[in-house]
Amino acid sequence: MIPMIKELLAQNLKLTATQTKSHKPMARPDDGAVWNLYDVMDMEEAYKQNPNMNISINCSESGLVQVDPDSPEATNWAVKHGLTSENTWIIRSRRGLKALFKAPDIQLPSAYTDGTHATSDIGSWLCLAPPSIHPKDHSFTLGWFKDHSPSDIPYRQLHVLPESLLNIWQELKTPKHSNIVFPSHDTISGLHPIYEAIVNRIEHTSRLRPNRDGGMEGLCPLHDDKNPSFGIHPVKGWKCFSGCGEGRITELAVRLGIYEVA
């Protein structure tokens, strides 16, 4: 894995050690913070803690956006609306292809899937990097598509996510409720900077969506949540209805490793 991580670090990508089954970030044993990998020594230290670990590209910190069609139908839909393989990093998995583009110079909407696979998912926070380890048989389940890896296409030559695809995807994914006005990120960020930090950290992995009371809801970031059981509000705090707890958002920020207790 060392040649692979050197290749990714050479492109100034931000990497994170992740668990094999859940693909969630590993936590550092000393402070519980997300285990980011800044060099080969970091990777070797993390590997000693978990020999079955995987490595993910931190898209949000690397200036990337992931497009995950998830099905042949979704791939066809994405291609029809501007998806291209030219100057794009492409990962092949057992489930199909996923593409990495430079992030456009606009705020991306939160990523979530509607369960139909009729459209591509766009905007994931972490992207599992090849080769990856499958925990059952230790087989490698991911690989770079021929001539579409970071070693083949330098970061500076990557194409920006097609705006036509993003615009149509955002329109399809935006909840439409005629009698509900959802708060924007700008409105929320003015209420509480810690709330904004939490939302920015978990919005993609937790598939956050606005709710009726001015907060967000989605998958709980504290356990392997399959059904949305988590809610967070800039004033009311947070709660996991599956038993992880509830309380002030400052306490949640500490548990997520965003802030340390003085």
Backbone hydrogen bonds in HBPLUS format (Angstrom, degrees):
<---DONOR---> <-ACCEPTOR-->    atom                        ^
c    i                          cat <-CA-CA->   ^        H-A-AA   ^      H-
h    n   atom  resd res      DA  || num        DHA   H-A  angle D-A-AA Bond
n    s   type  num  typ     dist DA aas  dist angle  dist       angle   num
A0005-ILE N   A0001-MET O   2.96 MM   4  6.28 161.8  2.00 158.5 163.1     1
A0006-LYS N   A0002-ILE O   2.96 MM   4  6.12 158.4  2.00 155.9 161.9     2
A0007-GLU N   A0003-PRO O   3.03 MM   4  6.19 150.5  2.12 141.1 148.8     3
A0008-LEU N   A0004-MET O   3.05 MM   4  6.40 152.8  2.13 148.6 155.6     4
A0009-LEU N   A0005-ILE O   2.85 MM   4  5.99 165.6  1.87 151.7 156.0     5
A0010-ALA N   A0006-LYS O   2.91 MM   4  5.95 143.8  2.05 140.5 149.9     6
A0011-GLN N   A0008-LEU O   3.06 MM   3  5.39 147.1  2.17 104.8 114.4     7
A0013-LEU N   A0008-LEU O   3.43 MM   5  5.89 162.3  2.47 146.2 146.3     8
A0012-ASN N   A0009-LEU O   2.88 MM   3  5.00 157.2  1.93 113.2 115.8     9
A0058-ASN N   A0014-LYS O   2.70 MM  44  5.34 166.7  1.71 158.0 160.0    10
A0037-LEU N   A0015-LEU O   2.84 MM  22  5.20 165.9  1.86 129.5 133.6    11
A0016-THR N   A0056-SER O   2.88 MM  40  5.23 155.3  1.94 151.2 156.7    12
A0056-SER N   A0016-THR O   2.86 MM  40  5.23 167.9  1.88 157.6 161.7    13
A0017-ALA N   A0035-TRP O   2.91 MM  18  5.64 170.0  1.92 174.7 172.6    14
A0026-MET N   A0017-ALA O   2.76 MM   9  5.58 170.0  1.77 143.8 142.6    15
A0018-THR N   A0054-ASN O   2.85 MM  36  5.11 174.8  1.85 141.6 142.7    16
A0054-ASN N   A0018-THR O   2.89 MM  36  5.11 176.1  1.89 152.9 154.2    17
A0019-GLN N   A0024-LYS O   2.82 MM   5  5.52 162.1  1.85 159.0 161.7    18
A0023-HIS N   A0019-GLN O   3.01 MM   4  4.80 130.6  2.26 117.5 129.3    19
A0035-TRP N   A0026-MET O   2.86 MM   9  5.51 153.1  1.93 160.0 155.9    20
A0028-ARG N   A0033-ALA O   2.80 MM   5  5.41 164.1  1.82 156.5 160.8    21
A0032-GLY N   A0028-ARG O   2.78 MM   4  4.79 141.8  1.93 141.0 148.3    22
A0036-ASN N   A0034-VAL O   3.07 MM   2  5.99 118.8  2.46 111.9  95.7    23
A0043-MET N   A0039-ASP O   3.26 MM   4  6.67 154.3  2.33 144.9 151.8    24
A0044-GLU N   A0040-VAL O   2.91 MM   4  6.23 159.3  1.96 154.9 160.0    25
A0045-GLU N   A0041-MET O   2.99 MM   4  6.18 154.8  2.05 147.1 153.7    26
A0046-ALA N   A0042-ASP O   2.97 MM   4  6.21 161.2  2.00 150.4 155.4    27
A0047-TYR N   A0043-MET O   2.81 MM   4  5.98 152.6  1.88 148.3 156.9    28
A0048-LYS N   A0044-GLU O   3.10 MM   4  6.31 143.4  2.24 139.9 147.7    29
A0049-GLN N   A0046-ALA O   3.07 MM   3  5.17 123.0  2.41  96.8 111.1    30
A0050-ASN N   A0046-ALA O   2.97 MM   4  6.30 148.4  2.07 147.9 157.4    31
A0053-MET N   A0050-ASN O   3.01 MM   3  5.41 153.5  2.08 124.9 124.1    32
A0129-ALA N   A0055-ILE O   2.86 MM  74  5.76 165.9  1.88 151.2 154.2    33
A0057-ILE N   A0127-CYS O   2.80 MM  70  5.12 164.3  1.82 146.9 144.5    34
A0127-CYS N   A0057-ILE O   3.00 MM  70  5.12 153.0  2.07 139.8 148.4    35
A0062-SER N   A0058-ASN O   2.95 MM   4  5.99 125.3  2.25 143.0 158.9    36
A0059-CYS N   A0125-TRP O   2.86 MM  66  5.43 132.7  2.09 152.0 164.4    37
A0062-SER N   A0059-CYS O   3.13 MM   3  4.94 135.3  2.34  93.2 106.1    38
A0064-LEU N   A0059-CYS O   3.01 MM   5  4.72 171.6  2.02 142.4 142.2    39
A0103-ALA N   A0063-GLY O   2.94 MM  40  5.44 164.4  1.96 128.5 127.8    40
A0065-VAL N   A0101-PHE O   2.91 MM  36  5.43 148.3  2.01 146.9 151.3    41
A0101-PHE N   A0065-VAL O   3.01 MM  36  5.43 169.6  2.02 157.1 158.6    42
A0123-GLY N   A0066-GLN O   2.98 MM  57  5.30 157.0  2.04 146.8 153.9    43
A0067-VAL N   A0099-ALA O   2.79 MM  32  5.12 162.2  1.82 155.6 159.6    44
A0099-ALA N   A0067-VAL O   2.89 MM  32  5.12 161.2  1.93 149.9 153.5    45
A0068-ASP N   A0121-ASP O   2.85 MM  53  5.10 172.1  1.85 158.1 160.8    46
A0121-ASP N   A0068-ASP O   3.12 MM  53  5.10 173.0  2.12 130.8 128.6    47
A0075-THR N   A0071-SER O   2.92 MM   4  6.21 153.3  1.99 152.5 160.8    48
A0076-ASN N   A0072-PRO O   2.97 MM   4  6.20 163.2  2.00 150.1 153.6    49
A0077-TRP N   A0073-GLU O   3.01 MM   4  6.26 152.8  2.08 141.8 149.7    50
A0078-ALA N   A0074-ALA O   2.87 MM   4  6.09 159.3  1.91 149.0 154.2    51
A0079-VAL N   A0075-THR O   2.87 MM   4  6.10 164.1  1.90 157.1 161.2    52
A0080-LYS N   A0076-ASN O   2.99 MM   4  6.08 157.8  2.04 143.7 150.0    53
A0081-HIS N   A0077-TRP O   3.20 MM   4  6.46 135.5  2.41 138.4 149.3    54
A0081-HIS N   A0078-ALA O   3.13 MM   3  5.19 130.6  2.38  95.5 108.4    55
A0083-LEU N   A0078-ALA O   2.87 MM   5  5.29 163.1  1.89 142.2 137.7    56
A0082-GLY N   A0079-VAL O   3.22 MM   3  5.35 159.6  2.27 113.6 111.1    57
A0159-HIS N   A0087-ASN O   2.96 MM  72  5.64 155.0  2.02 162.6 157.9    58
A0089-TRP N   A0100-LEU O   3.37 MM  11  5.11 149.2  2.47 154.1 148.2    59
A0100-LEU N   A0089-TRP O   2.74 MM  11  5.11 156.4  1.80 156.8 161.6    60
A0090-ILE N   A0148-HIS O   3.06 MM  58  5.56 151.1  2.14 142.1 149.1    61
A0145-PHE N   A0090-ILE O   2.91 MM  55  5.49 175.8  1.91 147.6 148.8    62
A0091-ILE N   A0098-LYS O   2.81 MM   7  5.27 165.5  1.83 159.8 164.5    63
A0098-LYS N   A0091-ILE O   2.95 MM   7  5.27 145.9  2.06 145.5 155.3    64
A0092-ARG N   A0143-GLY O   2.73 MM  51  5.34 171.7  1.74 175.8 174.1    65
A0143-GLY N   A0092-ARG O   3.06 MM  51  5.34 146.5  2.17 146.5 155.4    66
A0093-SER N   A0096-GLY O   2.76 MM   3  5.17 161.3  1.80 155.6 162.0    67
A0096-GLY N   A0093-SER O   3.13 MM   3  5.17 157.1  2.19 101.7 108.9    68
A0102-LYS N   A0159-HIS O   3.01 MM  57  5.99 167.8  2.02 143.2 145.2    69
A0161-LEU N   A0102-LYS O   3.11 MM  59  6.11 155.7  2.17 168.0 160.8    70
A0142-LEU N   A0131-PRO O   3.04 MM  11  4.91 148.9  2.14 162.5 155.2    71
A0134-HIS N   A0139-SER O   2.86 MM   5  5.26 146.8  1.97 152.5 163.1    72
A0138-HIS N   A0134-HIS O   2.68 MM   4  4.75 129.0  1.93 155.4 163.9    73
A0148-HIS N   A0145-PHE O   2.88 MM   3  5.35 146.6  1.99 150.3 144.3    74
A0152-ASP N   A0149-SER O   2.88 MM   3  5.14 138.2  2.06 106.1 118.7    75
A0153-ILE N   A0149-SER O   2.91 MM   4  6.16 157.8  1.96 162.6 169.8    76
A0157-GLN N   A0154-PRO O   2.91 MM   3  5.42 149.7  2.00 113.4 122.9    77
A0158-LEU N   A0155-TYR O   3.01 MM   3  5.27 161.0  2.04 111.3 117.5    78
A0166-LEU N   A0162-PRO O   3.13 MM   4  6.48 163.0  2.16 152.5 157.2    79
A0167-ASN N   A0163-GLU O   2.91 MM   4  6.04 166.7  1.93 154.0 156.9    80
A0168-ILE N   A0164-SER O   3.27 MM   4  6.36 167.8  2.28 144.6 147.6    81
A0169-TRP N   A0165-LEU O   2.92 MM   4  5.99 159.3  1.96 149.6 156.4    82
A0170-GLN N   A0166-LEU O   2.84 MM   4  5.94 161.2  1.87 151.4 156.5    83
A0171-GLU N   A0167-ASN O   3.10 MM   4  6.27 153.5  2.17 141.7 148.7    84
A0172-LEU N   A0168-ILE O   3.01 MM   4  6.25 154.2  2.08 146.1 152.8    85
A0173-LYS N   A0169-TRP O   2.91 MM   4  6.11 152.0  1.99 150.8 158.5    86
A0174-THR N   A0170-GLN O   3.02 MM   4  5.93 127.9  2.30 143.1 152.9    87
A0180-ILE N   A0177-HIS O   3.28 MM   3  5.42 173.3  2.28 112.7 114.4    88
A0188-ILE N   A0184-SER O   3.12 MM   4  6.43 164.4  2.15 151.9 155.6    89
A0189-SER N   A0185-HIS O   2.84 MM   4  5.95 161.9  1.88 152.5 157.6    90
A0190-GLY N   A0186-ASP O   3.34 MM   4  6.47 142.9  2.49 138.8 146.3    91
A0191-LEU N   A0188-ILE O   2.90 MM   3  5.29 142.6  2.04 109.0 120.1    92
A0192-HIS N   A0188-ILE O   3.37 MM   4  6.81 150.8  2.46 155.0 162.1    93
A0196-GLU N   A0192-HIS O   3.15 MM   4  6.50 156.4  2.21 148.8 155.1    94
A0197-ALA N   A0193-PRO O   2.97 MM   4  6.23 151.5  2.05 141.9 149.4    95
A0198-ILE N   A0194-ILE O   2.97 MM   4  6.26 156.5  2.02 151.1 156.4    96
A0199-VAL N   A0195-TYR O   2.95 MM   4  6.20 170.8  1.95 157.5 159.8    97
A0200-ASN N   A0196-GLU O   2.90 MM   4  6.03 163.3  1.93 150.5 155.3    98
A0201-ARG N   A0197-ALA O   3.08 MM   4  6.21 144.1  2.21 137.1 146.4    99
A0201-ARG N   A0198-ILE O   3.07 MM   3  5.11 120.7  2.44  95.3 110.4   100
A0202-ILE N   A0198-ILE O   2.99 MM   4  6.24 159.1  2.04 158.7 163.4   101
A0203-GLU N   A0199-VAL O   2.82 MM   4  5.17 139.5  1.98 151.7 154.4   102
A0206-SER N   A0202-ILE O   2.79 MM   4  5.52 158.5  1.83 159.4 164.9   103
A0208-LEU N   A0203-GLU O   3.05 MM   5  4.95 150.7  2.14 131.8 140.9   104
A0207-ARG N   A0204-HIS O   3.25 MM   3  4.92 147.8  2.36  91.9 101.3   105
A0219-LEU N   A0206-SER O   2.78 MM  13  4.43 157.1  1.83 140.6 139.7   106
A0209-ARG N   A0217-GLU O   2.83 MM   8  5.45 147.9  1.93 147.7 158.0   107
A0217-GLU N   A0209-ARG O   2.87 MM   8  5.45 149.9  1.96 147.9 157.3   108
A0211-ASN N   A0215-GLY O   3.10 MM   4  5.67 154.7  2.17 130.4 130.7   109
A0216-MET N   A0232-ILE O   2.84 MM  16  5.40 160.5  1.87 158.3 165.0   110
A0232-ILE N   A0216-MET O   2.91 MM  16  5.40 158.8  1.96 157.0 158.5   111
A0218-GLY N   A0230-PHE O   2.98 MM  12  5.36 152.7  2.05 141.9 147.8   112
A0230-PHE N   A0218-GLY O   3.05 MM  12  5.36 151.0  2.14 167.6 166.4   113
A0225-ASP N   A0223-HIS O   2.76 MM   2  5.52 123.5  2.08 115.0  97.9   114
A0241-PHE N   A0229-SER O   2.77 MM  12  5.20 162.7  1.80 160.9 162.6   115
A0231-GLY N   A0239-LYS O   2.97 MM   8  5.45 156.3  2.03 156.1 163.5   116
A0239-LYS N   A0231-GLY O   2.94 MM   8  5.45 148.6  2.04 155.2 157.0   117
A0233-HIS N   A0237-GLY O   2.69 MM   4  5.08 147.0  1.80 144.4 156.0   118
A0237-GLY N   A0233-HIS O   3.11 MM   4  5.08 149.0  2.21 127.7 131.8   119
A0238-TRP N   A0247-GLY O   2.93 MM   9  5.61 160.3  1.97 156.9 163.5   120
A0247-GLY N   A0238-TRP O   3.03 MM   9  5.61 154.0  2.10 146.6 148.2   121
A0240-CYS N   A0245-GLY O   2.87 MM   5  5.61 159.3  1.91 173.0 179.7   122
A0243-GLY N   A0240-CYS O   3.37 MM   3  5.88 166.1  2.39 114.7 115.3   123
A0251-GLU N   A0248-ARG O   3.20 MM   3  5.51 126.5  2.50 101.9 113.6   124
A0252-LEU N   A0248-ARG O   3.37 MM   4  6.79 153.4  2.45 142.8 149.8   125
A0253-ALA N   A0249-ILE O   2.92 MM   4  6.13 151.4  2.00 144.2 151.8   126
A0254-VAL N   A0250-THR O   3.16 MM   4  6.47 146.5  2.28 142.3 150.0   127
A0255-ARG N   A0251-GLU O   3.07 MM   4  6.40 159.0  2.11 147.0 152.5   128
A0256-LEU N   A0252-LEU O   2.93 MM   4  6.14 141.2  2.08 147.6 158.1   129
A0258-ILE N   A0253-ALA O   2.83 MM   5  5.11 146.1  1.95 166.4 163.3   130
A0259-TYR N   A0253-ALA O   3.34 MM   6  5.66 156.2  2.40 112.9 114.8   131
A0257-GLY N   A0254-VAL O   3.04 MM   3  5.09 155.3  2.10 102.9 110.7   132
